[in-house]
């Protein structure tokens, strides 16, 4: 078996393998592991620097670092591919040598701290060189070859352990935060620890009286995102485990404060929603962090955890392995996704799997002034900005093979008619050349129709309030959705409205929000023709009502909460704040949970 080659390290066995298989394969394997290490070193360094950016309150630098980190991986892959082509004529390497390269590469991963990431890097490099006929377990890592269980960092353990009997519970909790050694003073750490203690006591309906084996485990690196540092851990008391997350923020005077404590696993899980920006976390052994997070969020897929840790390629690898496994253990067929058909994207889904697959059509609607490259740039833009919990992240894939028998005739006809250049039929497979994958949500227009039909006014009012809040928060994060039709938003399982159609998004600062000027005369006003000039990026918020609020019921609720969204003044004010360098606070938890409310009550 290929995966059972008996390497135990990089000493005698590696020398034997070089003798057996030749210097060329050995040098190629070394070049590839060097390429990966060259990627992960700056990746980890920018994550380590997140602590400094947090300490200095460099919020513009935070957003720049997130954007700058995204191309790290692809740049190193391209660099490694070029090296293999230049030094080893990679395009003409024979099959036997490629198999030897993989075996030798496995040997190089035995004591590696990021073997799963290095396997994915190997796949990324080889799939740029080999034809997809070689995308099998002989040439790439279709399944993992190296176990990631119990990998620990050499310099820092994955998590630190604390025992309440050493300093008392309050003293121990205080020490947890002091051990992060932030170079910025706390406003009043004793006060915040007391708030935290009371919140835990309320949640548990009293603190445990018997400390059977009371241990607190805390991940060694804080999780940095936007203007917060999140401390993540769990308490173990005998057979009971209690997860927790504490956001640490700057107060109005630049001092550190504990903002709240999240104790529900589902609330902690929302921090890792793909509708939010990726974390910066300094991890020597990322698999240890993922394993710890899975222990407190067992329902969260590993693919999403890797993605939210900034390891998007690994997230894609894990996702696709899960997806292939699901295909083997299901029988339903891919269908056209429910809802109004888009003018740019052809969207299909597998009913038994909670994702949608989006293909850029060959033929767009007449009102769309975009092309394939523009759409791809818009989707990349979403990865580079703060999604503030209001934009769905996407996984982008190329040359994905699906069993053609699992596609319904209706879906195949859509593909033939609207996107013939996007796929090829190879034997029993249909190979999609490029697609995006997103979490499936209920389209907001369908949700609102259901609320109206069932006369669920409470549900309808909640949905419209959420819709307006989503638009406000996107605007504050410098994103103008462009096409704000209900159908371009979805309702999540947690009752949150999220935007997911990106072909018309723009930066707020690139838009010109205008009021419609008065008509010069009555005839012009009644003619139905536009009497004023319109430049490409001009936006007239008054026009939103025309296509959004045809229903009197929806209009009444919308105007109750969001009438200002129909004026240019709201948008111009948001623009000015962005230009002034203001970075808005976005809390991925209810503001009612914040400890600042305790201060107000005093």
C-alpha positions in Angstrom: 0.0 0.0 0.0 1.3 3.4 -0.9 0.3 5.0 2.3 2.2 2.4 4.4 5.8 3.2 3.4 7.9 2.6 6.5 9.4 6.0 7.3 10.0 6.8 10.9 12.0 10.0 10.5 14.4 12.0 8.4 17.6 10.0 9.1 18.4 6.5 8.0 15.2 5.8 6.3 15.4 8.9 4.2 19.0 8.0 3.2 17.8 4.5 2.1 14.9 6.0 0.2 17.2 8.3 -1.7 19.4 5.4 -2.6 16.4 3.4 -3.8 14.5 6.0 -5.7 17.1 8.5 -6.9 18.2 12.0 -6.1 15.7 13.7 -8.4 12.6 12.6 -6.5 14.2 13.4 -3.2 15.1 17.0 -4.4 11.6 17.5 -5.7 10.1 16.5 -2.4 12.5 18.8 -0.6 11.6 21.7 -2.9 7.9 21.2 -2.2 8.3 21.1 1.6 10.5 24.1 1.4 7.8 25.8 -0.6 5.2 25.0 2.0 7.4 26.2 4.9 8.1 29.4 3.0 4.3 29.9 3.0 3.6 29.1 6.6 6.4 31.2 8.1 5.0 34.6 6.9 1.5 33.3 7.5 2.3 32.7 11.1 4.3 35.9 11.5 1.3 38.1 10.4 -0.9 36.2 12.8 1.7 36.8 15.6 1.7 40.5 14.7 -2.1 40.6 15.3 -1.3 40.9 19.0 0.7 44.0 18.3 -2.0 45.5 16.1 -4.5 44.9 18.9 -2.3 46.4 21.5 -1.7 49.5 19.4 -5.4 49.8 18.4 -4.3 49.8 14.7 -7.7 49.0 13.3 -6.9 50.1 9.8 -3.8 47.8 10.0 -6.1 44.9 11.1 -8.1 45.2 7.9 -5.0 45.6 5.7 -3.4 42.5 7.3 -6.5 40.4 6.6 -6.5 41.5 2.9 -2.7 41.1 2.5 -2.8 37.5 4.0 -5.2 36.1 1.4 -2.8 35.8 -1.5 0.1 34.3 0.6 -0.8 30.7 -0.3 -1.4 31.1 -4.0 1.8 33.1 -4.4 3.9 30.4 -2.7 2.2 27.7 -4.8 2.9 29.5 -8.0 6.5 30.1 -6.9 7.0 26.4 -6.1 5.4 25.3 -9.4 7.8 27.7 -11.3 10.7 26.3 -9.4 9.8 22.7 -10.2 9.4 23.6 -13.9 12.7 25.5 -14.1 14.9 23.1 -12.0 13.2 19.7 -12.7 11.3 20.1 -16.0 8.2 19.2 -14.0 5.9 18.9 -17.0 7.9 15.9 -18.2 8.4 14.0 -14.9 7.3 10.4 -15.4 4.6 8.7 -13.3 7.0 6.5 -11.3 9.0 9.5 -10.2 5.8 11.4 -9.1 4.8 8.4 -7.0 8.3 8.4 -5.4 8.1 12.1 -4.7 4.8 11.6 -2.8 6.3 8.7 -0.7 9.4 10.8 0.1 7.3 13.8 0.9 5.3 11.7 3.4 8.6 10.9 5.1 9.3 14.6 5.4 6.0 15.1 7.3 6.5 12.6 10.1 7.7 15.2 12.6 6.1 18.2 10.9 3.8 20.5 13.0 1.5 21.2 10.1 1.4 17.9 8.1 -2.3 18.3 7.0 -1.5 21.8 5.6 1.6 20.5 3.9 -0.3 17.7 2.2 -2.8 20.2 0.8 0.1 22.4 -0.4 1.5 19.3 -2.2 -1.9 18.8 -3.9 -2.1 22.4 -4.9 1.3 22.3 -6.6 0.9 18.9 -8.3 -2.6 19.7 -9.6 -1.2 22.7 -11.4 1.3 20.4 -13.1 -0.5 17.1 -13.7 -3.6 16.5 -15.8 -6.8 15.8 -13.7 -6.6 12.1 -14.8 -3.8 11.9 -12.2 -6.0 13.3 -9.3 -6.1 10.0 -7.5 -4.4 8.6 -4.4 -1.3 7.4 -6.2 -0.3 11.0 -7.1 -2.0 13.4 -4.6 -3.4 13.2 -1.0 -7.0 12.2 -1.7 -7.0 11.0 1.9 -4.6 12.2 4.6 -1.5 10.1 5.1 -0.3 11.6 8.4 -2.3 11.6 11.6 -2.8 15.0 13.2 -3.7 13.5 16.6 -1.8 14.9 19.6 0.6 17.2 17.7 2.0 19.8 20.1 4.1 22.9 19.4 7.7 22.9 20.5 7.6 26.5 21.9 4.0 26.9 23.1 1.5 24.2 24.0 -1.9 24.3 22.3 -3.6 25.2 25.6 -2.6 26.2 29.1 -4.1 24.6 32.2 -5.1 26.4 35.4 -6.4 25.0 38.7 -8.7 27.0 40.9 -7.3 25.8 44.2 -4.0 27.6 43.5 -5.3 31.2 43.7 -9.0 30.8 44.2 -11.4 31.0 41.2 -11.3 34.7 40.9 -7.6 34.9 41.2 -7.1 32.1 38.7 -9.4 33.8 36.1 -7.5 37.0 36.6 -4.2 35.2 35.9 -5.6 33.7 32.7 -5.9 37.2 31.2 -2.6 38.5 32.6 -0.8 35.5 31.0 -1.6 36.9 27.5 0.8 39.7 28.4 -0.9 42.4 26.4 1.2 45.6 26.4 -1.8 47.7 27.4 -3.3 48.2 30.8 -6.6 46.8 31.9 -9.1 49.5 33.0 -10.1 47.4 36.0 -9.5 43.7 35.7 -10.7 42.9 39.2 -14.1 44.5 38.4 -14.4 42.7 35.1 -13.5 39.3 36.7 -16.3 40.0 39.2 -18.8 40.6 36.4 -17.5 37.4 34.7 -17.9 35.4 38.0 -21.5 36.7 38.4 -22.4 35.9 34.8 -21.1 32.3 35.2 -23.0 31.9 38.5 -26.2 33.1 36.9 -25.7 30.8 33.9 -25.0 27.7 36.1 -27.6 28.8 38.7 -24.9 28.9 41.3 -21.2 28.0 41.2 -20.2 24.4 41.8 -19.8 23.7 45.6 -17.6 20.7 45.2 -14.6 21.1 43.0 -14.0 17.4 42.1 -11.3 18.1 39.5 -11.6 21.7 38.6 -9.4 22.6 35.7 -9.6 25.5 33.2 -8.1 24.9 29.8 -7.4 28.0 27.7 -6.1 28.1 24.1 -2.6 29.7 24.2 -3.2 32.2 21.5 -6.0 34.7 21.5 -8.2 34.9 18.4 -7.9 38.4 16.9 -10.5 39.8 14.6 -11.6 43.4 14.0 -11.2 45.3 17.3 -11.4 42.3 19.6 -9.2 39.6 21.1 -11.2 36.5 22.0 -10.0 34.2 24.8 -11.4 30.7 24.2 -11.4 27.8 26.6 -13.4 25.4 28.7 -13.8 24.5 32.4 -13.7 20.9 33.5 -15.2 19.9 36.8 -15.3 16.1 37.1 -17.5 14.8 34.3 -18.8 18.2 33.3 -17.3 20.5 30.7 -18.3 24.1 30.2 -17.0 26.0 27.1 -16.5 29.8 27.3 -15.3 32.7 25.2 -14.4 36.1 26.5 -14.0 39.1 24.1 -11.4 41.6 25.2 -11.8 45.1 23.9 -10.5 48.6 24.2 -12.7 51.1 26.2 -13.1 54.7 25.3 -9.9 55.6 27.1 -7.8 52.9 25.4 -7.7 50.6 28.3 -8.5 46.8 28.0 -11.9 45.5 29.3 -13.5 42.1 29.4 -16.7 42.8 27.3 -18.7 39.7 28.2 -18.5 36.0 28.5 -20.2 33.6 26.1 -21.2 30.3 27.7 -23.6 28.7 25.2 -21.8 26.5 22.7 -24.2 27.7 20.0 -23.3 31.4 20.7 -19.6 30.5 20.5 -20.3 28.7 17.3 -21.7 31.9 15.8 -18.3 33.5 16.2 -17.0 31.0 13.6 -19.8 31.7 11.2 -18.6 32.0 7.6 -20.4 35.3 7.3 -17.7 36.9 9.4 -14.1 37.8 8.8 -11.3 35.2 9.4 -9.4 35.2 12.7 -5.7 35.8 13.1 -4.4 33.1 15.5 -0.7 32.3 16.1 -0.7 28.5 15.8 2.4 26.3 15.6 0.2 23.2 15.4 -3.2 24.2 13.9 -4.6 20.7 14.2 -4.5 21.0 18.0 -6.5 24.2 17.8 -9.1 22.6 15.6 -9.3 19.6 17.8 -9.8 21.8 20.9 -12.5 23.9 19.1 -14.3 20.7 18.0 -14.4 19.6 21.6 -16.6 22.7 22.5 -18.4 22.9 19.1 -18.8 19.3 18.0 -21.4 20.3 15.4 -19.1 22.7 13.6 -17.4 21.0 10.5 -13.6 20.9 10.6 -13.6 22.5 7.2 -15.3 25.6 8.5 -13.0 25.8 11.5 -9.9 25.7 9.3 -11.4 28.3 7.0 -12.2 30.7 9.9 -8.6 30.3 11.2 -7.4 31.8 7.9 -6.5 28.4 6.4 -8.9 28.5 3.5 -7.2 25.9 1.3 -7.2 23.4 4.1 -10.9 24.2 4.7 -11.5 23.5 1.0 -9.7 20.2 1.3 -11.7 19.1 4.3 -14.9 20.3 2.7 -14.4 18.3 -0.5 -13.4 15.1 1.4 -16.6 15.4 3.4 -18.6 16.1 0.2 -17.2 13.1 -1.6 -18.0 10.9 1.4 -21.5 12.2 1.4 -22.0 11.5 -2.3 -21.0 7.9 -1.6 -23.6 7.6 1.1 -26.5 9.3 -0.6 -28.8 8.8 -3.6 -30.6 12.1 -4.2 -29.9 14.1 -7.3 -28.6 17.7 -7.9 -31.4 20.0 -8.7 -31.9 23.7 -9.6 -31.9 25.6 -6.4 -35.4 26.9 -5.3 -36.1 30.6 -5.7 -36.0 33.2 -8.4 -33.4 32.4 -11.1 -30.4 34.8 -11.1 -29.3 36.7 -14.2 -25.6 36.0 -13.6 -25.3 32.8 -11.6 -26.8 29.3 -12.3 -27.4 27.9 -8.8 -28.0 24.2 -8.0 -28.0 22.1 -4.9 -28.2 18.6 -3.5 -31.2 18.5 -1.2 -29.5 16.2 1.4 -26.4 18.5 1.6 -26.6 22.0 3.2 -24.8 23.9 0.4 -25.5 25.5 -2.9 -23.2 25.4 -6.0 -23.0 28.5 -8.1 -21.7 28.7 -11.7 -21.2 31.9 -13.7 -23.4 31.8 -16.7 -22.2 32.3 -20.3 -25.3 34.5 -21.0 -26.2 37.2 -18.5 -29.4 39.2 -18.2 -29.6 42.3 -20.4 -29.4 44.6 -17.4 -26.1 43.2 -16.2 -22.9 45.0 -17.3 -20.4 42.5 -16.0 -18.2 39.7 -17.3 -16.7 36.5 -15.8 -13.6 38.2 -14.5 -15.6 41.0 -12.9 -17.8 38.5 -11.0 -14.7 36.6 -9.8 -13.2 39.9 -8.6 -16.3 40.7 -6.7 -16.3 37.4 -4.9 -12.6 37.9 -4.0 -13.5 41.3 -2.7 -15.9 39.7 -0.2 -13.0 37.6 1.3 -10.9 40.7 1.7 -13.3 42.8 3.7 -15.0 42.6 7.1 -18.2 40.7 6.4 -19.6 41.8 9.8 -21.8 38.7 9.9 -23.9 39.9 6.9 -22.2 38.3 3.8 -21.8 34.6 3.1 -18.3 33.4 2.5 -17.7 31.2 -0.5 -15.4 28.3 -1.4 -14.0 28.6 -4.9 -13.1 25.4 -6.8 -11.9 24.6 -10.3 -12.3 21.3 -12.3 -14.7 19.6 -10.0 -16.0 16.2 -11.1 -19.6 15.2 -10.3 -21.3 11.9 -11.2 -23.4 13.0 -14.2 -26.1 10.5 -13.3 -26.8 12.5 -10.2 -27.8 15.6 -12.2 -31.6 15.9 -13.0 -32.5 16.4 -16.7 -33.8 19.9 -15.8 -30.4 20.9 -14.4 -28.5 19.4 -17.4 -30.8 21.4 -19.7 -30.0 24.6 -17.7 -26.3 23.9 -18.1 -26.5 23.2 -21.8 -28.6 26.4 -22.4 -27.0 28.9 -20.1 -23.5 27.8 -19.3 -22.2 25.4 -22.0 -18.6 26.6 -21.7 -18.4 25.9 -18.0 -18.4 22.1 -18.1 -17.2 19.0 -19.9 -18.5 15.4 -19.9 -15.7 12.9 -19.2 -17.0 9.3 -19.1 -19.4 9.1 -16.2 -18.5 12.5 -14.8 -19.4 16.1 -15.5 -16.4 18.3 -14.8 -17.4 21.8 -13.7 -14.5 24.1 -14.7 -15.2 26.8 -12.1 -17.8 27.1 -9.3 -18.5 28.8 -6.0 -20.0 26.9 -3.0 -22.0 28.6 -0.2 -24.0 27.5 2.8 -27.6 27.1 1.8 -30.1 29.6 3.2 -33.8 30.2 2.7 -34.1 33.1 0.1 -35.5 36.1 1.9 -38.2 36.7 -0.7 -39.5 33.1 -0.1 -39.4 33.6 3.6 -41.3 36.9 3.4 -44.0 35.3 1.1 -44.4 32.5 3.7 -44.7 35.0 6.5 -47.4 37.0 4.6 -49.2 33.9 3.5 -49.4 32.6 7.1 -50.1 36.0 8.5 -47.1 35.7 10.8 -46.6 39.4 11.4 -44.0 38.9 14.1 -41.9 36.8 11.8 -42.3 39.2 8.9 -41.4 42.2 11.1 -38.3 40.4 12.4 -37.2 39.6 8.8 -37.6 43.1 7.6 -35.8 44.6 10.6 -33.0 42.1 10.0 -32.9 43.0 6.3 -32.5 46.7 7.1 -29.9 46.0 9.8 -27.9 44.0 7.3 -27.8 46.9 4.8 -26.9 49.3 7.6 -24.0 47.2 8.9 -22.7 46.5 5.4 -22.7 50.2 4.7 -20.8 50.9 7.9 -18.3 48.3 6.8 -17.8 50.1 3.4 -20.0 47.7 1.3 -22.9 48.8 -0.9 -24.8 45.7 -2.0 -25.8 47.2 -5.3 -28.7 44.8 -6.1 -30.8 45.0 -2.9 -33.7 42.8 -4.0 -35.1 40.5 -1.3 -34.0 37.5 -3.4 -30.4 38.3 -3.0 -30.5 37.9 0.8 -31.1 34.7 2.8 -32.4 33.8 6.2 -30.1 31.7 8.3 -31.2 29.0 10.7 -30.5 31.5 13.6 -32.9 34.0 12.1 -30.2 36.3 10.8 -30.4 38.0 7.3 -27.3 37.5 5.2 -26.4 38.9 1.7 -25.1 36.4 -0.8 -25.3 37.8 -4.4 -22.1 39.8 -5.1 -22.0 40.6 -8.8 -23.0 44.3 -8.2 -21.3 45.1 -4.9 -19.2 48.2 -4.6 -17.2 49.9 -1.9 -19.4 52.7 -0.4 -16.6 55.1 -1.0 -16.8 54.5 -4.7 -20.5 55.4 -4.9 -22.1 58.8 -5.4 -25.4 58.9 -3.4 -27.7 61.6 -4.8 -31.1 62.9 -4.3 -33.4 62.9 -7.4 -33.5 66.6 -8.5 -36.9 68.2 -9.0 -38.4 67.9 -12.4 -38.1 71.1 -14.5 -41.7 71.0 -15.4 -44.9 68.9 -15.1 -44.5 67.3 -18.5 -41.0 66.0 -17.7 -42.3 64.5 -14.4 -45.1 62.7 -16.1 -43.2 61.5 -19.1 -41.7 58.5 -17.5 -38.3 59.5 -18.9 -35.3 60.4 -16.7 -34.8 64.2 -16.7 -31.5 64.2 -14.9 -28.0 62.9 -15.8 -26.8 59.6 -14.3 -23.2 58.6 -14.1 -22.0 55.0 -13.7 -21.7 55.0 -9.9 -24.6 57.3 -9.1 -27.1 55.8 -6.7 -30.5 57.3 -5.9 -31.8 55.7 -2.7 -35.3 57.1 -3.3 -35.6 54.6 -6.1 -35.2 51.6 -3.8 -38.8 51.8 -2.7 -40.0 51.2 -6.3 -38.6 47.7 -6.5 -38.6 46.7 -2.8 -41.9 48.0 -1.4 -44.7 47.0 -3.9 -46.5 45.1 -1.1 -48.4 47.5 1.2 -47.6 45.2 4.2 -43.9 45.2 3.5 -43.9 48.9 2.9 -45.6 49.7 6.2 -43.1 47.6 8.2 -40.0 48.8 6.3 -41.0 52.5 6.7 -41.5 51.9 10.4 -37.8 50.9 11.0 -35.8 51.8 7.9 -37.2 54.9 6.2 -33.9 56.6 6.4 -32.4 54.0 4.0 -34.5 55.6 1.3 -32.7 59.0 1.7 -29.2 59.9 0.4 -28.4 61.4 3.8 -28.0 58.0 5.5 -25.5 56.8 2.9 -23.6 60.1 2.7 -23.2 60.1 6.5 -21.9 56.5 6.4 -19.5 57.4 3.7 -18.1 60.4 5.6 -17.4 58.2 8.7 -15.5 55.7 6.6 -13.4 58.5 4.9 -12.7 59.9 8.4 -11.1 56.6 9.3 -13.8 55.5 11.7 -14.0 51.8 12.2 -17.4 50.7 13.5 -17.9 48.2 16.4 -19.7 45.0 15.4 -20.6 42.6 18.1 -21.1 39.0 17.2 -23.3 38.5 20.2 -26.3 40.5 21.7 -25.3 43.8 23.1 -27.5 43.0 26.1 -24.8 40.5 27.2 -22.1 43.2 27.5 -20.7 44.0 30.9 -20.9 47.7 30.1 -24.6 47.3 31.0 -23.6 46.3 34.5 -21.7 49.5 34.8 -24.7 51.6 33.7 -26.8 49.8 36.3 -24.5 50.9 39.2 
